[in-house]
Amino acid sequence: MIAINHLEFSYSPSASPVLRGIELDIADRALFGLLGPNGAGKTTLLSILAGLIDCPAGRVFVDGLDLVTPRARQQARLSLVPQEYAFYLPLTVRENLQFFAGVQGVPGSEVDQRVSEAVSLTSLEERLDHRAGKLSGGLKRRLNLAIGLLNRPRLLLLDEPTVGIDPHSRHFILETIRRLGEQGTTVIYTSHYMEEVEELCDRVAIMDHGRILRQGTLAELLAGQSGSLESLFLDLTARGLRD
């Protein structure tokens, strides 16, 4: 589904690189975990995949399409759920979903169906007429996710989707993402919560200071290690700081 070839990125010609020689191959229907501390470059990488930041030609491909062109990004049918709340607080849940369905180009005849699908997946049926600003943190995270599902994405990019919520809401969101994976959606899941990545993802990349430090299945990452994923993560990022 995704092939990234030696991707380098800086926000300006004089700035230090934010991404350094990124090489990633992510299979179709994978649940791929991108693990790293704040400032590792995870959000920048997702922003490039989502088309929010231009990428150099021949470096990032989704389903065989070079993402340097806007048409390729549209054909790739992907969706980004950002860490920030990406909806209007004064609007109701229903109004937000209808508005963003239009923004995403959902045909008018399909809006009600798409909204119904997203609401069902995120269990927001009883909150449709509640103002978004009055929702709890966990329900706001569900609304963020529901908006990201309106275009029925084949590739779903999730940037820290459980930050700042209670354990029950976190469990619900993880189970929803697992179901999406079982239904065939390819998911890239960024987090700095080791236990979430271990529970959810079939492959993991550990990232810091704009570099991929290690990637593979959990078994491959821990082969020959005496500790956990957390201890490997701390060891790799500490080495990166020294380097």
GIQUI-V766969 format. One record per residue. RES is the residue in three letters. BURIAL is + if it has 16 or more other ideal C-beta (glycine too) atoms within 10 Angstrom, else -. Layout:
res=RES burial=BURIAL
res=RES burial=BURIAL
This chain:
res=MET burial=+
res=ILE burial=+
res=ALA burial=-
res=ILE burial=+
res=ASN burial=-
res=HIS burial=-
res=LEU burial=+
res=GLU burial=-
res=PHE burial=+
res=SER burial=-
res=TYR burial=-
res=SER burial=-
res=PRO burial=-
res=SER burial=-
res=ALA burial=-
res=SER burial=-
res=PRO burial=-
res=VAL burial=+
res=LEU burial=+
res=ARG burial=+
res=GLY burial=-
res=ILE burial=+
res=GLU burial=-
res=LEU burial=+
res=ASP burial=-
res=ILE burial=+
res=ALA burial=-
res=ASP burial=-
res=ARG burial=-
res=ALA burial=+
res=LEU burial=+
res=PHE burial=+
res=GLY burial=+
res=LEU burial=+
res=LEU burial=+
res=GLY burial=+
res=PRO burial=-
res=ASN burial=-
res=GLY burial=-
res=ALA burial=+
res=GLY burial=+
res=LYS burial=+
res=THR burial=+
res=THR burial=+
res=LEU burial=+
res=LEU burial=+
res=SER burial=+
res=ILE burial=+
res=LEU burial=+
res=ALA burial=+
res=GLY burial=+
res=LEU burial=-
res=ILE burial=+
res=ASP burial=-
res=CYS burial=+
res=PRO burial=-
res=ALA burial=-
res=GLY burial=-
res=ARG burial=+
res=VAL burial=+
res=PHE burial=+
res=VAL burial=+
res=ASP burial=+
res=GLY burial=-
res=LEU burial=-
res=ASP burial=+
res=LEU burial=+
res=VAL burial=+
res=THR burial=-
res=PRO burial=-
res=ARG burial=-
res=ALA burial=+
res=ARG burial=+
res=GLN burial=-
res=GLN burial=-
res=ALA burial=+
res=ARG burial=-
res=LEU burial=+
res=SER burial=+
res=LEU burial=+
res=VAL burial=+
res=PRO burial=+
res=GLN burial=+
res=GLU burial=-
res=TYR burial=+
res=ALA burial=-
res=PHE burial=+
res=TYR burial=-
res=LEU burial=-
res=PRO burial=-
res=LEU burial=+
res=THR burial=+
res=VAL burial=+
res=ARG burial=+
res=GLU burial=+
res=ASN burial=+
res=LEU burial=+
res=GLN burial=+
res=PHE burial=-
res=PHE burial=+
res=ALA burial=+
res=GLY burial=-
res=VAL burial=-
res=GLN burial=+
res=GLY burial=-
res=VAL burial=+
res=PRO burial=-
res=GLY burial=-
res=SER burial=-
res=GLU burial=-
res=VAL burial=+
res=ASP burial=-
res=GLN burial=-
res=ARG burial=+
res=VAL burial=+
res=SER burial=-
res=GLU burial=-
res=ALA burial=+
res=VAL burial=+
res=SER burial=-
res=LEU burial=+
res=THR burial=+
res=SER burial=-
res=LEU burial=+
res=GLU burial=-
res=GLU burial=-
res=ARG burial=+
res=LEU burial=-
res=ASP burial=-
res=HIS burial=-
res=ARG burial=-
res=ALA burial=+
res=GLY burial=-
res=LYS burial=-
res=LEU burial=+
res=SER burial=-
res=GLY burial=-
res=GLY burial=+
res=LEU burial=+
res=LYS burial=+
res=ARG burial=+
res=ARG burial=+
res=LEU burial=+
res=ASN burial=+
res=LEU burial=+
res=ALA burial=+
res=ILE burial=+
res=GLY burial=+
res=LEU burial=+
res=LEU burial=+
res=ASN burial=+
res=ARG burial=-
res=PRO burial=+
res=ARG burial=+
res=LEU burial=+
res=LEU burial=+
res=LEU burial=+
res=LEU burial=+
res=ASP burial=+
res=GLU burial=+
res=PRO burial=+
res=THR burial=+
res=VAL burial=-
res=GLY burial=-
res=ILE burial=+
res=ASP burial=-
res=PRO burial=-
res=HIS burial=-
res=SER burial=+
res=ARG burial=+
res=HIS burial=-
res=PHE burial=+
res=ILE burial=+
res=LEU burial=+
res=GLU burial=-
res=THR burial=+
res=ILE burial=+
res=ARG burial=-
res=ARG burial=-
res=LEU burial=+
res=GLY burial=+
res=GLU burial=-
res=GLN burial=-
res=GLY burial=-
res=THR burial=+
res=THR burial=+
res=VAL burial=+
res=ILE burial=+
res=TYR burial=+
res=THR burial=+
res=SER burial=+
res=HIS burial=-
res=TYR burial=+
res=MET burial=+
res=GLU burial=-
res=GLU burial=+
res=VAL burial=+
res=GLU burial=+
res=GLU burial=-
res=LEU burial=+
res=CYS burial=+
res=ASP burial=-
res=ARG burial=+
res=VAL burial=+
res=ALA burial=+
res=ILE burial=+
res=MET burial=+
res=ASP burial=+
res=HIS burial=+
res=GLY burial=+
res=ARG burial=+
res=ILE burial=+
res=LEU burial=+
res=ARG burial=-
res=GLN burial=+
res=GLY burial=-
res=THR burial=-
res=LEU burial=-
res=ALA burial=-
res=GLU burial=-
res=LEU burial=+
res=LEU burial=+
res=ALA burial=-
res=GLY burial=-
res=GLN burial=-
res=SER burial=-
res=GLY burial=-
res=SER burial=-
res=LEU burial=+
res=GLU burial=-
res=SER burial=-
res=LEU burial=+
res=PHE burial=+
res=LEU burial=-
res=ASP burial=-
res=LEU burial=+
res=THR burial=+
res=ALA burial=-
res=ARG burial=-
res=GLY burial=+
res=LEU burial=-
res=ARG burial=-
res=ASP burial=-
